[in-house]
Amino acid sequence: MEWLTLVLLLLFALALIVVEIIFIPGTSLFGLAGFILAIIGFWIGFSSLGTVAGFSVVAGFLVVAGVTIYYSLKKRAWERFALNTRITGRVNDERRFPLHVGETGHTLSALRPAGKAEFGNHVVEVHTLGNFVDEGRPVRVIRIDHNKVFVETAGAD
């Protein structure tokens, strides 16, 4: 019965450590719990089964843990749980296409109060000064603060 308890305890400890390393790294809660359970398992192995059996338990646990972690990493088990989407958005970069105050374009989306507008062939994220502008309306650049472009409807004076 002691062996069964010891094996189940160490397998649960190993499972918690693998969860910490592969699936939710950085939280350290599962890793710490697994480490504590492994220490308890080693203590049970040494105190109940003797020194030789205790060292055998530690060695066996380390071998099984190493093989488990190696194959988990090699088979890329974590990729099924990882977010694989790529960020395709970008900030307005005036080095790629210089935009100047007074330029006109048209909105590609409704500006409420921010949205997208096209100037020439370039799509830019733009902001109004608080008013809403419908899609497809002509707009004019009134101010550029760093990479933030402010527009108004082209008919406004």
C-alpha positions in Angstrom: 0.0 0.0 0.0 2.9 2.4 0.7 4.3 1.9 -2.8 0.9 2.6 -4.4 0.5 5.8 -2.3 4.0 6.9 -3.1 3.7 6.2 -6.8 0.4 8.1 -7.0 1.7 11.0 -5.0 4.8 11.3 -7.2 2.8 11.0 -10.4 0.5 13.7 -9.3 3.5 15.9 -8.3 5.0 15.2 -11.8 1.7 16.1 -13.5 1.6 19.5 -11.6 5.2 20.2 -12.5 4.5 19.4 -16.2 1.4 21.6 -16.1 3.5 24.5 -14.7 6.3 24.1 -17.3 4.3 23.4 -20.4 0.8 24.8 -20.1 0.8 27.7 -17.6 4.3 28.9 -17.1 5.0 31.8 -14.8 2.2 31.3 -12.3 4.4 29.0 -10.1 1.4 27.8 -8.0 1.2 24.5 -9.8 5.0 24.1 -9.9 5.3 24.9 -6.2 2.5 22.4 -5.3 4.2 19.7 -7.5 7.6 20.4 -5.9 6.1 20.2 -2.4 4.3 16.9 -3.2 7.5 15.5 -4.7 9.4 16.4 -1.5 6.7 14.7 0.6 7.0 11.7 -1.7 10.7 11.6 -1.2 10.3 11.9 2.5 7.8 9.0 2.5 10.2 7.0 0.4 13.1 7.5 2.8 11.3 7.2 6.1 9.0 4.2 5.3 11.0 2.2 2.8 14.6 2.9 3.8 17.6 4.7 2.4 18.2 2.5 -0.7 14.5 2.6 -1.7 14.4 6.3 -1.0 17.3 7.0 -3.4 15.7 4.7 -5.9 12.5 6.7 -5.6 14.3 10.0 -6.2 16.3 8.6 -9.1 13.2 7.0 -10.7 11.2 10.3 -10.3 14.0 12.3 -11.8 14.3 10.0 -14.8 10.6 9.8 -15.4 10.3 13.6 -15.0 13.1 14.2 -17.4 11.7 11.9 -20.0 8.2 13.3 -19.6 9.3 16.9 -20.0 11.6 16.1 -22.9 8.9 14.3 -24.9 6.3 17.0 -24.0 8.6 19.7 -25.4 9.7 17.6 -28.4 6.2 16.7 -29.4 5.1 20.3 -29.0 2.2 19.4 -26.8 1.7 23.0 -25.7 0.9 24.3 -29.3 -2.6 22.9 -29.0 -3.2 25.3 -26.1 -1.2 28.3 -27.3 -2.8 31.3 -29.1 -1.4 31.3 -32.6 -3.0 34.4 -34.1 -0.7 37.1 -35.5 -1.1 40.8 -34.9 -1.3 42.4 -38.3 -2.3 45.9 -37.2 0.3 48.6 -37.1 0.7 52.1 -35.8 0.6 55.1 -38.2 4.2 55.5 -39.4 4.9 58.9 -41.0 8.2 57.6 -42.4 6.4 55.2 -44.7 4.0 57.8 -46.1 4.2 61.4 -45.0 0.9 62.9 -44.1 0.5 66.7 -43.9 -2.1 69.0 -42.4 -4.7 69.9 -45.0 -4.6 66.7 -47.0 -7.9 65.2 -47.9 -9.1 61.7 -48.1 -12.2 59.7 -47.3 -13.3 57.5 -44.4 -13.2 53.7 -44.7 -15.1 53.2 -41.5 -17.4 55.3 -39.3 -15.3 57.6 -37.1 -16.9 57.3 -33.6 -14.6 59.3 -32.8 -11.8 57.1 -34.2 -11.7 54.9 -37.3 -9.9 54.4 -40.5 -9.5 56.8 -43.5 -7.7 56.5 -46.8 -5.3 59.2 -48.0 -4.0 58.4 -51.5 -3.4 54.6 -51.3 -2.6 54.6 -47.6 -5.0 53.5 -44.9 -4.5 55.5 -41.7 -6.1 55.3 -38.2 -7.6 58.7 -37.6 -9.5 60.5 -34.8 -12.0 63.3 -34.8 -12.3 66.0 -32.1 -15.3 64.2 -30.6 -17.9 64.3 -33.4 -19.0 61.3 -35.4 -18.3 61.0 -39.2 -20.1 58.3 -41.3 -18.3 55.9 -43.6 -17.3 57.2 -47.1 -17.3 60.9 -46.1 -14.5 63.2 -47.2 -12.2 64.3 -44.4 -9.3 66.7 -44.0 -6.3 66.4 -41.7 -6.4 69.2 -39.2 -3.6 68.2 -36.7 -1.0 65.5 -36.3 0.3 64.7 -32.8 3.2 62.2 -33.1 1.4 59.3 -34.8 -2.1 60.4 -33.9 -3.9 62.0 -36.9 -6.9 64.3 -36.3 -9.4 65.0 -39.0 -12.7 66.9 -39.7 -15.2 66.5 -42.4 -13.9 68.2 -45.5 -16.9 70.5 -45.8 -16.4 72.0 -42.3 -14.8 75.4 -41.9 
